[in-house]
Amino acid sequence: MSESTYEHKPGNGSLFRNNDSNPDNNQPYYKGDIKLQDGTMQEISAWVNESKAGKKYLSLKLQNVYVAPVEVKKEEPKSEEVSPDLPF
């Protein structure tokens, strides 16, 4: 997610402003990475919300790091070449 080569220590992470977020879409205001205590990396997203009492707070979501699916090309079965010398 972040473009730097910084590696987080377990239990730490970073959030960055999401410039693609606006009031018309559901994208998070902040996005980043966090390294859990067991060493696994997670993506973290944050939205700025307001409670019924008028207090602003951050709503957070953790999810597994997205890995793009790898496209597997299927090989087409090779047709057996038929010799023109066959009697049929």
Residue frames as qw, qx, qy, qz and C-alpha x, y, z in Angstrom:
[[0.000, 0.887, 0.463, 0.000, 0.00, 0.00, 0.00],
 [0.171, -0.916, 0.149, 0.330, 2.65, 2.51, 0.94],
 [0.711, 0.679, -0.154, 0.100, 5.30, 3.24, -1.63],
 [0.067, -0.786, 0.585, -0.190, 8.25, 3.24, 0.76],
 [0.704, 0.162, -0.687, 0.081, 10.37, 0.29, 1.78],
 [0.257, -0.445, 0.554, -0.655, 9.80, 0.97, 5.49],
 [0.571, -0.172, -0.799, -0.079, 9.04, -2.19, 7.43],
 [0.523, -0.621, 0.056, -0.581, 6.76, -1.87, 10.44],
 [0.024, 0.248, -0.873, 0.420, 7.59, -3.38, 13.80],
 [0.302, -0.380, -0.869, -0.096, 4.99, -5.84, 15.16],
 [0.187, -0.669, -0.602, 0.394, 2.00, -3.96, 16.56],
 [0.054, -0.586, 0.043, 0.807, 2.67, -0.81, 14.49],
 [0.474, 0.521, 0.624, 0.337, 1.30, 0.63, 11.27],
 [0.101, -0.251, 0.125, 0.954, 0.78, 3.75, 9.19],
 [0.350, 0.708, 0.605, -0.098, -2.24, 5.55, 7.75],
 [0.221, -0.115, 0.328, 0.911, -2.10, 7.86, 4.73],
 [0.410, 0.486, 0.202, -0.745, -4.72, 10.24, 3.37],
 [0.470, 0.303, 0.777, 0.289, -6.72, 8.65, 0.52],
 [0.058, 0.328, -0.183, -0.925, -6.99, 11.32, -2.19],
 [0.208, -0.164, -0.785, -0.560, -9.66, 9.26, -4.03],
 [0.136, -0.495, -0.798, 0.316, -12.12, 9.58, -1.14],
 [0.140, -0.190, -0.091, -0.967, -14.99, 12.05, -1.33],
 [0.432, 0.061, 0.548, -0.714, -18.46, 12.37, 0.25],
 [0.726, 0.283, -0.174, -0.602, -20.08, 10.72, -2.80],
 [0.735, 0.215, -0.640, -0.070, -18.26, 7.38, -2.55],
 [0.838, -0.525, -0.022, -0.144, -17.68, 4.84, 0.19],
 [0.731, 0.341, -0.382, 0.451, -13.88, 4.84, -0.01],
 [0.628, -0.591, -0.301, 0.407, -11.98, 5.30, 3.24],
 [0.018, 0.996, -0.080, 0.047, -10.54, 8.71, 4.15],
 [0.151, -0.736, 0.660, -0.003, -7.29, 7.02, 5.20],
 [0.980, 0.132, -0.139, -0.053, -5.57, 3.80, 4.11],
 [0.011, -0.755, 0.642, -0.135, -2.41, 2.07, 5.19],
 [0.762, 0.100, -0.637, 0.060, -0.69, -1.05, 6.48],
 [0.521, -0.643, 0.403, -0.390, -0.28, -2.53, 9.93],
 [0.511, 0.255, -0.814, 0.109, 1.88, -5.40, 11.16],
 [0.771, -0.511, -0.150, -0.348, 0.05, -7.48, 13.74],
 [0.497, -0.677, 0.519, -0.161, 1.74, -8.88, 16.85],
 [0.878, -0.039, 0.470, 0.077, 2.14, -12.28, 15.14],
 [0.339, -0.384, 0.544, 0.664, 3.99, -10.65, 12.21],
 [0.379, 0.488, 0.714, 0.330, 1.23, -10.84, 9.59],
 [0.033, -0.098, 0.142, 0.984, 0.59, -7.75, 7.49],
 [0.177, 0.653, 0.728, -0.114, -2.93, -6.32, 7.21],
 [0.103, 0.419, 0.273, 0.860, -4.42, -3.43, 5.28],
 [0.117, -0.525, -0.601, 0.591, -6.10, -0.82, 7.48],
 [0.033, 0.512, 0.429, 0.743, -8.78, 1.62, 6.36],
 [0.145, -0.407, -0.553, 0.713, -10.32, 4.50, 8.32],
 [0.018, -0.647, -0.507, -0.569, -13.45, 6.60, 7.87],
 [0.018, 0.029, -0.385, 0.922, -14.25, 9.81, 9.74],
 [0.298, -0.546, -0.729, -0.286, -17.72, 9.54, 11.27],
 [0.166, -0.342, 0.285, -0.880, -19.83, 11.57, 13.66],
 [0.116, -0.257, -0.914, 0.292, -21.75, 10.13, 16.60],
 [0.163, -0.726, -0.606, -0.281, -25.33, 11.06, 17.44],
 [0.423, -0.773, -0.238, 0.408, -23.91, 13.29, 20.17],
 [0.307, 0.950, -0.051, 0.023, -21.90, 15.18, 17.54],
 [0.463, -0.679, 0.519, 0.237, -18.46, 13.80, 18.42],
 [0.659, 0.596, -0.420, -0.188, -16.18, 12.87, 15.52],
 [0.691, -0.402, 0.600, 0.013, -14.45, 9.49, 15.58],
 [0.290, 0.474, -0.736, -0.386, -12.57, 7.11, 13.29],
 [0.922, 0.045, 0.267, -0.279, -14.17, 3.87, 12.17],
 [0.046, -0.602, 0.763, 0.232, -11.49, 1.28, 11.33],
 [0.954, 0.190, 0.073, -0.220, -11.39, -1.86, 9.22],
 [0.261, -0.549, 0.764, 0.217, -8.60, -4.46, 8.97],
 [0.909, 0.334, 0.104, -0.228, -8.39, -6.90, 6.09],
 [0.809, -0.124, 0.405, 0.407, -5.88, -9.24, 4.48],
 [0.060, -0.582, 0.404, 0.704, -3.43, -7.66, 2.05],
 [0.759, 0.543, 0.135, -0.333, -4.87, -7.80, -1.48],
 [0.369, -0.328, 0.745, 0.449, -3.04, -10.13, -3.84],
 [0.562, 0.441, -0.253, -0.652, -4.05, -9.90, -7.48],
 [0.889, 0.070, 0.441, -0.101, -5.18, -13.26, -8.89],
 [0.171, -0.452, 0.711, 0.510, -2.75, -14.90, -11.28],
 [0.762, 0.416, -0.049, -0.494, -4.22, -15.71, -14.66],
 [0.536, -0.229, 0.793, 0.175, -3.50, -19.30, -15.63],
 [0.510, 0.448, -0.419, -0.603, -3.39, -19.98, -19.33],
 [0.833, 0.033, 0.533, -0.146, -4.85, -23.31, -20.33],
 [0.064, -0.377, 0.752, 0.537, -2.98, -25.14, -23.00],
 [0.780, 0.297, -0.051, -0.549, -5.16, -26.24, -25.84],
 [0.808, -0.109, 0.573, 0.088, -4.87, -29.94, -26.57],
 [0.060, 0.516, -0.621, -0.587, -2.62, -30.51, -29.52],
 [0.870, 0.316, 0.086, -0.368, -4.37, -32.24, -32.36],
 [0.700, -0.216, 0.612, 0.298, -2.64, -35.32, -33.56],
 [0.280, 0.589, -0.452, -0.609, -1.11, -34.78, -36.90],
 [0.859, 0.229, 0.443, -0.119, -2.41, -37.26, -39.43],
 [0.298, -0.359, 0.663, 0.585, -0.01, -38.49, -42.01],
 [0.593, 0.452, -0.158, -0.647, -1.33, -38.19, -45.58],
 [0.311, 0.324, -0.869, -0.209, -0.01, -41.72, -46.20],
 [0.374, 0.038, 0.818, -0.435, -2.64, -43.39, -44.02],
 [0.011, 0.162, 0.871, 0.464, -5.09, -45.59, -45.96],
 [0.020, -0.657, -0.749, 0.077, -8.27, -44.00, -44.64]]
